[in-house]
Amino acid sequence: MNNPVAFKEENATLWHKDFIILLVVNALFHASVFLQFSVLGHCMSGGMPYGGNSIGVTLLAFIVGMFLPGALNSYLVDRFRRRNVLLYSILLYALLSLAWLHVTENTGLFILRLLQGGAFATALMASGATLAIDTTPSVKRNIANRVFTCFGVIGMLAGFTVGYWGGISFSFAQWVYVSSALCFVLIPAVLMINVCFRAPLGLPLFSLDRFILPKTLLPGVNMMAVAVTSGIVFVAVSDASFYIFAGVGFLCYLFFSRLPVFSRVSRLAVVIGQLLAGTGIMMLFCGEGKIFLYGSAVLIGFGTAASLACMLQMMILLSSHCERGTGYHTYQLLWESGLILGIGCVWCEYLSDLSFAYQLALGICGAGLFLYVLFTHSYFTRKYTS
């Protein structure tokens, strides 16, 4: 006899109001955050009282801040309404952004970035690792994680594009207002999300739940190589059109993602992705002209998407049912940290040697490929089948 509950779950739709709102919130929040990163690049050489190395260091403080509230994540979403955790995290990020206008010392900027990193990570946890899963039918959660990731990447690319396109046209203060306004616009959207009530479970104050899942760390760290490479390239290339064509490459991957080689976890998927990304970086390093620039962007966008999707799928599959939120948040932390680490590395060099930046990106790309082929895939196979 058929199970009516299972039948209902199987036919439930992914695209309902609450999930769509979360996708929009995720994309616009990422656009707001990475708009600030791209605008800072234009302001390093003038208009801000900070040197290149100090900005790189304070941006790396953002990464440290992302990990500071992690042990409290499970307690926060258990003790308080999950929607409110997301709401107040976004609001705090916006207010901290406005505080930039009143800070003129490196120490103050360091503290601001530390706090913003914590607010950003908490918002990611409350949205991607909690609400996006809680509002999705259980049989649709794998695809929900992938779709949520796609919208975050699209928002990130949009933020970089707008920041580089108009970074020299407006003052730093004006861009701070734009970035903060994006966050404030999200507040009524978050309030529209309906989430079923869950009684508090009385969880401990500190735990790894919804923070870090140790058994996903190897593919996660391997995935960081993809993220660091992307961060380096995104800062080294200051042509806004590059990000548009990288988005084209990303969308091309979505079109081809149903092919057997990309639709499952396989060595070949990551090999193809990393080889394409590496080829794109070599085109930046060796070629000249718009054709090389745009062609490299498409290859990097496609290759990054292919590698990211495969490693994300590995991290999801390594998580048991009750660990999905923790596994997905581990991905979120490591992916965002890798991107910002790549950005910080280039800015610590003060953009003085682009050829070195491309060589560094190519070396990290190759190292990530070898790590995957020699260790990560066999680790995943052993853990997933055991």
SEDOVEX-628934 format. One record per atom (N, C-alpha, C): x, y, z. Coordinates in steps of 0.1 Angstrom, whole numbers, plus 5000, padded with zeros to 4 digits. Last residue first. Layout:
% residues N
XYZ...
This chain:
% residues 386
530950325032531150245044529950245053530650495011530150365009530350275021531650735020530250735016529750595015534350685027533450725037531950705033535450605001535550515013534550555024534850834985534350694982534350604994536351034999534851034998534250904995538950934995538350955009536850955009539150944968539150814974538650824988538951224965537951144959537951004965541251324979539951354983538851264978543751214968543351184982541851204984544451254941545251164949544551124962542551444931542751314924543451214933542751654950541451584947541651444941545351734949544851684961543551604959545551814922546251694926545751644939543852034923543551924914544251804919545152204941543852154944543452034936547452254926547552184939546252124943546352404905546952274902547152194915545452634919544552554911545052414909547852724929546852674938545852594931549052804905549752704913548752644923547353004895547552874887548152764896547653194915546353134913546453004905550353254911549953204924548553134922550253364886551053244888550653174901548653584891548153484882548953354884550353724908549053684912548453574904552553774891552753684903551353644908551353954874551853824869552053724880550854174889549654094885550153954880552154324914552654234904551554134900550854494932552054534926552554454914548654474949548354464934549654504926549454454975549154584970548954584954549654214987550754244978550554384971547354225000548554235008549754265000545654174979545654314984546854324994546053904975546453994965546554134970545053805000546453774995546853874985542353885000543353935010544753915006541253724980541253864979542353934988541753464991542353504979542353654976540153495014541553475016542353505003537653515003538153635010539653625012537353254993537253374984537953494990537653105016538653085005538553204996535353185031536753205036537753205025533353085014533453225016534853265022533952805017533852875004534053025005533852765045535052735037535052805024531152835051532252895058533552885050529652655034529552805034530752875040530452395043530752445029530752595029529352415068530852395067531252435053526752425062527352545068528852535067526352165053526152275044526852405049526752025077527551995065527552115055524652125093526052145097527052125085522452045078522652185081524152215085522751765079522751835066523051985069522651585100523851665099523851755087520451425098520451525109521651615109521251265076520051345076520051455086524851295072523651215075522451315075527151405047526351435059525151345060528151335024528851285035528151315048526551475006526351325007527151265019527551735009526151705013526051555015530151705000529951745014528551715018529651634973530451544982530151574997528451864964527751744964528351644973530752034965529552064974528751934975532251924945532751914959531651944969530651974923531051834926531451824941530452254923529252174924529552024928533152334920532452364932531252274934533752234894534552194906533752214919531952384878531952234878532652184890532552654885531152604888531252444888535152674875534852694889533552634893534652634847535452544855535252554870533052854841532552714839533352624848534653074848533353054854532852914852536953014832537053024847535753004854535853044807536452914811536552904826534953304807534053204805534553064810537453444811536353454821535353344819538853374788539353324801538253334811537353524769537453374768537853314781537753784778536453724779536453574778540653804773540053834786538653764788540953734747541553644757540953674771539553944735539153804733539753714743540754174743539454144749539054004747544354144750543154174742541954124748546753874754546354014755545154044746547953594774547253664763547053804765549153504798549953504785549253584774547353534819548753554821549553574808544853464809545053594815546553634816545453204801545053304791545253444796545853084826546953094817546653194805543153094835544153174842545453194833542052914817541553044817542553134824543352674824543552734811543052874810542252644850543652664848544052724834539552594843539952714851541452744849539952354829539352474822539652594830541052194850541752214837541252334830538952194868540152254872541052284859536852064853536652194859537952264862538051814847537651904836537552044841538451724874539551734865539251834853535751714883536651804889537951824880534751514865534151644866535051744872536451284870536451354857535851494858535651184894537051244893537051334880532351264904533351184896534651264896529051274914530451294919531451204912526951364886527351284897528751314902526751524864525551504872525751414884528851534847528751644857527551614867528651314831529951344837529851444848525951324821526451224831527751254838524551654821525351544814525851454825523551854835522751734835523451624827525052074832525252004844524451874844524952254811525552114808525652024820523752474822523052404811523652264809525552534842524152494846523452424835527652624826527752494834526352444838526552854816526852744807526952614814526653004840525352964834525452854824529453044842528652974852527352924847529953184818530453054820529752974831528453414826528053344814528653204815530053504847528653464850528153384838532253574832532453464842531053414846531153794819531453674811531753554820530953964841529753924833529953794825533553984849532653914858531353884851534654134827535153994831534153924839533554384828532954284818533454144821535154514846533854474851533254364841538454464852537554494841536154434845540454394869539654504872538654554862541754104882541154154870540254274874542454054909543554094899542954154887540153984921540754104925541754154915539553744908538453844909539053984912541853584913541553634899540553744900541553544941542753604935542453664921539153404942539353534949540453614943539653174928538653264923538853404929541553054945541853084931540953194925539953014967541153104968541553144954538152824957537652954962538853054962539752604951538952664941538552804945540652554977541652584966540952654955538352484991538952614993539952654983538052214984537152314977537652454979539752115002540052094988539252204980538252165025539552235024540052225009536151995019535952135021537152215019537151735018536651795005536451945007537951745046538951725035538351775022535651795062536651895061537651875049533551635067533451705054534651795052533951535093534151445082533951505068533251765110534651725107534851635095531352025104531151885104532551825100530652315122531652245115531352095116527752425127529052495126530052425117525552275134525352395125526652485125527352165163526152155154525952285147529352185180529752195166528552185157528452415208528552285201529052305187527352585237528452565227528352425221525052555252525452685247526452675236522852275244523952345251524352475244519252305240520552265235521652335243516452295243517352305255518752265251514752305223515152165227516052175239511852515218513252495221513552355227509452425193509752445207511252425209508952585163509652465169509952505184506652695139507152705152507852575157507452735104506752665115507452685128507753045089508452925093507652865105507453265062506753195072507453065076508853575054509053435054508253365065508653845056507553775049507653625049510953935068509753925077508553855070512653935047512853835057511553825065511654175034511554045027511653925037512154375052510754335050510654205043515154345049514454325062512954295060516354415025516054275028515254255040516854685026515754635018515354495021519154685042517854735048516654685039520954585023520654505035519354555041521054795005520654665000520254575012521955005021520555005017520154875012524654925023523854925035522354925031525454974997525654845003524654825015524955254995524255164986524355024992526655355015525155375016524455275007529055285004528755235017527255245019529055444981528955294980528655234993529355694993528155664985527955514984531955675004530755685013529455655006533555664982533455544990532255554999531855814953532755814965532555684973531755694919531155744931532155734943533355604899532355704896531755764908534855384904535555514903534555624900532955184906533755214918534455344917531255074887531055214891531855264903532454834881531954914870531755064875533154724905534254764896533754854885530554694917531654764924532754804915529154534898528754674901529854754908530754304900530554374887530154514890530654224927531954254921531754334908527854174928528454274937529854314931527553964909526854094907527554204915528953764921529453814908528853954906527353724944528753764946529253824933524953644932524953764940526353814941525853404921525353504912525353644919526453264945527453294935527053404926523853244956524953314963526053354954522553094937522153234939523153314947523952844940523952924928523553064929523152774966524552804964524652884951520452714962520852824971522252874969520752494945520152624940520552744949521952314963522652354951522052484945519952284983521352334986522052384974517852184967517752314973519052374977518751934959518752044949518552184955518551824985519851824978519851934967515851854992516851934999518251934992513651724984514051824975515351904981512751555003513251494991513751594981511851725024513051645026513651595013510852055013510551915015511751825015511952345030512052265018511652115021512352495053511252525045511152445032514752405064513552385071512252405063516652485045516452345047515052315053516552755047516352695034516152545034517052795075515752825069515552755055519752665077518652645086517352665078521852715060521952595068520752565076520952965048521252845040521252715048520153135072519453125059519752985052521853105094520353115096519553095083524353105082523852985089522352985090524453365071524553245062524053115069524253505095523253525085523253405075526753435106525453405113524253405104528553545088528453395089527153355096527953825091527853755078527653605080528653865118527253885114527053815100531453805117530553725125529053735121532354005099532453855095531553775104531754225114530954205101531154055097533654205134532254195137531454165125535954235118535854115126534354095130535654485107535554365098535454235106535854635131534654635123534554515114538454585138537354545147536054535139539854705116540054565120538854505128539054965119538654895107538754745109540355025143538955035142538354955130543054995135542454915146540954915145543455195116543455055112542854965122541155475117542355405121542255255118538755595111539955635104541255565108535355565110536555505114537655545105532955645100533455715111534655655117532155485079532255625076532855705088531755235091532955255083533255405081529155225100530155275110531455295103527755115079527655255081528655315090528354845086528854905073528855055074526954805109528454805110529054865097524454805098524854915107526354925109524454575083524254705076524754815085524954375102525854395091525754535085522554395117523854435123524854455113520754305098520654445103521954485109521554045095521654135083521554275088520953955121522353945116522554045104518253995124519154075132520554065127517353795105516953935104517954025111518253555114518653605101518453755100516953545139518453535138518953595125514353545130514853665137516353665138514053295120513853415111514453535117514253135143515253125132515253245123513853265175513253235162514253245151516153115199515453235193514853185180517252865206516752955216515853065211518052755182517152675191516452775201519752935170518552895163517552815171521652945191520953065187519653025180522752685194521952745205521152865200524052665170522952575173522052625184526052875171524952865161523752785165528152895188526852935193525752915184530352825173529952735184528652765190530553055156530152925151529652835162531453315160530153275166529753135163534053305147533953335161532553295167534353275120534353155128534153175142534253525109533253435105533153305113536453655120535153685125534053585121538353555103538453515117537053545123537553695079537553545080537553495094538053955086536653915083536553765084540753965087540053965100538553925098541353995061541553865066540853855080540954265060539954185053540154035058543054355074541754375080540754295073545154285056545054225070543654235076544554445034544554305033544454235046544854695046543554655042543454505040547554695051546654705063545254665059548654685025548854575034547854575046547854935015547454815009547554695018546755175041547755115031547254985026544255415045544755285048545755245037542355635044543655645051544255515055541155685011541055615024542355615031541755824988540455854995540255775007543655584971543255714973541955724980544155314968545255404964544855554966541855184977543155164984544155274981539555204963539755314973541155294980539154994947539355124941539855224951538854794967539954784958540254914951536454854979537654884986538954874977534754764959534854904961536154934969534854484964535354534951535554694952533854464990535154414987535754474974531254564987532154634996533654594993530154374971530254504965531254584974529954164988531054164979531154294970527654235003528954205009530054225000525654274984526054384993527354364999525554024972525854134964526354254973524753864994526053844988526453964980522153984996523053995007524453975002521053904971521254044974522154064986521053624974521653684963521953834966519453584997520853534997521653604986517053694990517753755002519253705001516353524970516553664967517353724978516053284984517053294973517353434970513953345002515353315007516353324996511853374984512353494991513753464997511753104976512053204966512553334973510852984999512152944994512653054984508353105003509353125013510753095007506853024979507153164982508353184992508452744961507352814968507752944974509752534945509652674942508352734948509552264950510652334956510452484956506552094958507352174949508452244957505851744964505951884969506851964960505851484957505151574947505151724952507051364978507651344965507051444955505351425000506651474999507251474985503051264992502951414993504351484993504151014994503651064981503551214981504650995021505750995011505351044998502051005030502951115034504151115024500850775019500350905015501351015018502450495007502450585019501950725014500550234992501350354991501250435004500849885000500050005000500950135000
